[in-house]
Amino acid sequence: MYDVKPNLVIGFHGCEAEVRDMLLHNPDEFKMSRKPFDWLGNGFYFWENNYYRALEWALDKQKRGIIREPAVVGAVLNLGYCCDFMEAQHLRLLSVYFRNMSEKYSALGKPLPENKNLPWQGSGDRVLRYLDCAVIEFMHREIWKGVKAGMMEKQSVLCRAFDSTRGVFTEGAPVFEGAGLFEKTHIQICIRNPNCILGFFKPRKEIDFVSWMEGHQASQMTTDAA
């Protein structure tokens, strides 16, 4: 009952400026990520209420020659039926599916995927999450099998496909020596059901509110004096 998120969430997606403009003009035309190392499984990714991390991500991609013109697009999201890995029941659920997947791999004589570092990475964050992605996608596939079986039998079933996944990641170096807080800690959202994306928007630039007020008041005084 409490797995459905009733509130709207603001998410930010770092991308190429061309992609941002395309999403603003054609919001129904977007691609889901299908990479085998996606942190929360396949879907459309957002940094939850974190414009600067989205921009930082895009700038990092520019430095590596992947993005020409870094940009950020905002979105209003309804997470719907969310597999939230900040909640105990979903972590337990994922561990059950991991055991099931491990048994299948073992029966086939296949090694499990592994999370890996990038070749130049020294932080140990293992940002290539092959294992995590494989387990999450295995969970989604198994749940979907149950959903389809129930639909074919025209019966209501307890299993229900997740609309989104959500998780917190304590990434990066400590913010100071001995700290339990890390410089790149963030909440990430992966949208699986496109209907959860209610709309895209171009983020505004923050202004100096005090200067703006002073200018606005000065303009008003001039108008009143006239």
N, C-alpha and C positions, 0 to 999 in steps of 0.2 A: 504493500500500500504506500509506503514512504519512499519507494524507488522512483516515483514520478516526481520530477522537479517542477514545481508550479510557477517559479519565478522566471522572468526574462533575464538573460545574461548578455553582457557585452563582450564580444571576442574580437581579437585583432589577428590578421593574417599577413605575414611578411611575404612579399612577392615582387615580381617584376612590375614596373609601372604600367606596362602594356596590359598585364593581367588584371591589375587593379581597375584600369579604365574599362576593360572588357566586362568585368563583374558589375561595375556601376551601370553600364549601358545595357548589358544583357544578363541580368541576374539569374536567369534560369539556365545559363550555359556555363557550367563549371565542372571541373574534373575532380574526382576523388583520388587520393593518393593510394597507389597499390604497391608500394615498395615493401620488400620482404623484411625490412628493418624498422618499419613504422612503430613508434613507441607504444601506441594504444591500439594497434591494429589498423586496418585500412579505413580510409574515410577522408573527410575534409577537416584540416587542422586549424585550431585557433589558440592563441595565448589568451587565457581568461583575464579580461580587464587589465591588459598589460601591453599598452602601445609600445613602450620603449624596448621591451624584449623582442617584440615582433620586428621593430626597426633594426635592432641590433643583429637579429638573425639575418635579415635581408642584407645588411651592410657586410656581414661576414661572408655571405654568398658572393657579393660583389668582389671582395678581396680575392676570392678563389676563382674568379672568372666565370661563375655560374650565372650571375645576374648582371645585366648591363646597367640598369637604372633602378636602384632599390626603392621600394614603396611599401605602404601599409594600407590595407583596406579593413574597415570595421564592419561588424555584422551584429545584428540583433538576433539572439538565439533563444530557442525554447528547447531545453535538453530532453524533454519528454521522459520516456522510460530509460533511465540512465544507469549504466553500469559504472558506478562511482568507486574507484579504488582507494578512496579515502574512507570508505565504509567497510566495516569488518565482514559483513555477510558476502560482499562481492569479492573480497580477498579470499575468503574461504571457498567460495564458488570456483574461483579461478584455480585454486590449488587442487580441487577435485578433478577439474578438466585436465590439469597438468598430469596428474597420475594416470588418467585414462589415456592421454596421448602418449605418455611414456610407455605404457603397456603395449600400445599398438606399434610404436616404433621398435620396441624390443622384439615383438613377435615377427616383425619384418626384417629384423637384423639391421636396422638403420640407426645411425647415431643421431642424437638430438641436436638441433641447431644450437649455436652458442652466441651470447652477446659478446661483441668485440669492440675494441678501441679503433679509432681511425689511425692510419699509419703514423701520422705526425702528432697524435694526441698523447699527452703525458699525464693527464689528470686522473685517469682510471675510471672515468664516468661510463665507459662502454656505450657510446652513443649509437652504435649499430646494434639495435635490439632485435636480433634475429630470433632468439628464443622467445622473448616476450611476445613478439608479434605472432609467431607461430602458435603459441598457446592461446592467445586471445582469439585469433582467427579460427582455431580449432573449436573453441567454445561457441563462437557465433555459428559455425557450420552445424554443430551438433544440436544447438537450440533450434536452428532453422529447420532441421530435419523433423523435429518434434512438432513444430508449427505446421509444416506442410502435411504431416501425417494426420494431424487433427483436422485440417481443412478438408482433406480427402475423405475423412470419415464423417465430416460435418458434425464434429463434436467440439465442445469447448475444451481446451487443454490448459494445463497449468503453465507450461513454458510459453514464453513470449519473447519475441525478438527485441533486442535492445535498439533504441533510437540513437544512442550516443554512448561514448565512454569518456571518463574523466579521471585525471590523476595528478598528484603533486610530485615534483621531482626536485630533490636536493642536489642540484648540479653545481659544478664549479668548485673553486677554492674557498676556504673559510674567509669570512669578511674581515677578520683580524685573527691574530695568533691565539689559538686555543678556543676559538668561537665554535658554537654549535649551529651557526647560521652560515649559509653559503651564498656566494655572490650571484649565482644564476638560478636560485630556487624559484620555481614557477608552477603555476597550475596550467595544465594543457587539456584541451577539449578536442575530441575527435567525433565529428558528426557522421553518422552512418545513414540516417534517414534525411534526405534532402529537405523534407517538409519542416525540419527543425530550424532551418535557416530562414528567418522571416524577412530579411532584407539586408542589403549591403549599404554602406555609406562611406564617404570620404572624410576621414578625421580632420577636424579643424585644427589650426595652429593656435596654441595657447597665447594669449595676449597679456600684457602687463595691465592688470585691472585698475591699479591706482592711477597710472598714467592715462588710461582710457577714461576714467571717471573725471580726472582733472580737465582733460580736453573736452569731454562732453559738457561739463559744467561751464567751462569758458565759452563754448559755442552757444550754450543756452543763454548765458548772460548777455552775449553780443546780440542775440536774436531779441531778447526782452528789451534791451536798450533801444533797438531800432523801432 
